[in-house]
Amino acid sequence: MLVTLLAAIGAAYQLENDSSGGRDRTKESFGLNAVGLQQLRALYEWMPDYERRVVQFDAHTGLRSPSELLQMTWRRVNWDRPSYRPDPRFAKFGKEREVPLNDVALEILKAIRPANVERDAPVWLKPNGKPLKSFRMSFDAAVRKVCPTPDPGWRYPTIHSLRDSCASAIESVSSKAVVAFVLGHGPRDVTDLYTRKSFEVALGAIRRAALLIDGEETPENVVVLGSSETKTAKKTENDSISA
């Protein structure tokens, strides 16, 4: 009976792939598509400010939620070297890493930072001053208001889709290696071992990607896509690979 069941599952999987033009829709069915720029901006309008800030910060950093994102503490924010180090106790595989913060992410943190903050105090708080444990209900409700109804075999975007939004924007202005650095992905093949990036390159890329993520007004460090500065930055990054 088990053999028959496995055969039926395999046949269904093959049929699904064949009917979708050879694409593997198993991943797509979990709604791992990026939230579009216009959709993301519309999401902000449907969420309370204290949760909207978390969503926007996540879209600009790609932190895993809730494990890394909602466990943020002020101790781990580096203002001089704009970055955040997720607590390895809550990171995937207990991995220590440094996440660059673009100006949008920094401005969000500056806006909510208490005057006399305790170093181990949580970053994200509810209006009553208690730590924010989840924003899933508000996010899911907002998604259903602004995102189109999924096609058969697809699902609405999830909170994890914010990482996808961040990754897609970074790759548009940089490279897969920079995406891996920001998101904390390990090397998948031998080539990845040769194309690992520095923090400075990743920071430059995530700053340039800001306009692609949600198109908000951004400070001077964000470069408009298609400008001469963007082309120069990308050439400098490519030269660093060849060096």
NORDAQUI-V676279 format. One record per pair of residues at least 6 apart in sequence whose C-alpha atoms are under 8 Angstrom apart, sorted by the first residue. I is the first residue (numbers start at 0). J is the second residue. D is the distance in whole Angstrom. If there is no record, write none. Layout:
{{I,J,D} {I,J,D}}
This chain:
{{15,23,8} {15,24,7} {16,22,5} {16,23,6} {16,24,7} {24,152,7} {27,152,8} {27,153,6} {27,154,8} {28,152,5} {28,153,4} {28,154,6} {29,153,7} {29,154,6} {30,153,6} {30,154,5} {30,155,6} {30,156,5} {30,157,6} {30,160,7} {31,156,6} {31,157,7} {31,159,7} {31,160,5} {31,163,7} {32,156,6} {32,160,6} {32,163,7} {32,164,8} {33,156,7} {33,160,5} {33,161,6} {33,162,8} {33,163,5} {33,164,4} {33,167,7} {34,156,7} {34,160,6} {34,161,7} {34,163,8} {34,164,6} {35,164,7} {35,212,8} {36,211,7} {36,212,6} {36,213,5} {36,214,7} {37,213,7} {38,145,6} {38,146,6} {39,213,6} {40,213,6} {40,214,8} {41,145,6} {42,138,8} {42,141,6} {42,142,7} {42,145,7} {43,51,5} {43,54,8} {43,55,8} {45,141,6} {46,137,6} {46,138,7} {46,141,7} {49,123,8} {49,124,7} {49,125,7} {49,126,7} {50,134,6} {50,137,8} {52,107,7} {53,123,7} {54,161,8} {55,104,8} {56,103,8} {56,104,5} {56,107,7} {57,63,8} {57,68,7} {57,161,6} {57,162,7} {58,161,5} {58,162,6} {58,164,6} {58,165,5} {58,212,7} {59,100,8} {59,101,7} {59,103,7} {59,104,6} {59,165,6} {59,205,8} {59,209,7} {59,212,7} {60,98,7} {60,99,7} {60,100,7} {60,101,8} {60,104,7} {60,162,8} {60,165,7} {60,181,7} {60,182,8} {60,205,8} {61,161,7} {61,162,4} {61,163,8} {61,165,6} {61,166,7} {61,181,7} {61,182,6} {62,68,6} {62,162,7} {62,182,7} {63,90,8} {63,159,7} {63,162,7} {64,158,7} {64,159,7} {65,132,8} {65,133,7} {66,89,5} {66,90,6} {67,85,6} {67,86,7} {67,89,6} {67,90,6} {68,85,8} {69,122,8} {69,123,7} {69,131,7} {69,132,7} {69,133,8} {70,86,8} {70,89,7} {70,121,7} {70,122,8} {71,85,7} {71,86,8} {71,121,6} {71,122,6} {71,123,7} {72,118,7} {72,119,6} {72,120,6} {72,121,4} {72,122,5} {73,116,8} {73,117,7} {73,118,5} {73,119,6} {73,120,6} {73,121,7} {73,122,6} {74,118,4} {74,119,6} {74,120,8} {75,83,6} {75,84,5} {75,85,7} {75,86,8} {76,82,6} {76,83,5} {76,84,7} {77,83,6} {81,99,6} {81,100,5} {81,101,7} {81,105,8} {82,97,6} {82,98,5} {82,99,4} {82,100,5} {83,97,6} {83,98,5} {83,99,7} {83,100,7} {84,95,7} {84,96,6} {84,97,5} {84,98,6} {85,95,7} {85,96,7} {85,97,7} {85,98,8} {86,95,7} {87,93,4} {87,94,5} {87,95,5} {96,183,7} {97,181,8} {97,198,8} {98,181,6} {98,182,8} {99,181,7} {99,198,7} {99,201,7} {99,202,5} {99,205,7} {100,202,7} {100,205,8} {100,206,8} {101,202,7} {101,205,6} {101,206,5} {101,209,7} {102,206,7} {102,217,7} {102,218,6} {102,220,7} {102,221,8} {103,209,7} {103,217,6} {103,218,8} {108,122,8} {112,122,8} {121,130,6} {122,130,8} {123,130,6} {123,131,6} {124,130,4} {124,131,5} {125,131,5} {135,158,7} {138,158,7} {139,157,7} {142,155,7} {142,156,7} {143,155,7} {146,155,7} {148,155,7} {149,155,6} {162,182,8} {164,212,7} {165,212,6} {166,178,6} {166,182,8} {168,208,5} {168,209,8} {168,211,6} {168,212,6} {169,177,7} {169,178,6} {169,204,6} {169,205,6} {169,207,8} {169,208,5} {170,177,7} {170,178,6} {171,208,8} {172,204,7} {172,207,7} {172,208,6} {172,224,8} {172,229,8} {172,233,7} {173,204,6} {173,233,7} {173,236,8} {176,191,7} {176,194,6} {176,195,6} {176,196,6} {177,195,7} {177,196,6} {177,200,7} {177,201,6} {177,204,8} {178,201,8} {179,185,7} {179,186,8} {180,195,7} {180,196,7} {180,201,7} {181,201,7} {186,192,6} {194,240,7} {200,236,7} {203,232,8} {206,220,7} {206,221,5} {206,222,7} {207,220,8} {207,221,5} {207,222,5} {207,223,7} {207,224,7} {207,229,7} {208,221,8} {209,217,8} {209,221,7} {210,216,8} {210,217,8} {210,221,7} {210,223,7} {210,224,8} {222,228,7} {222,229,6} {223,229,7}}
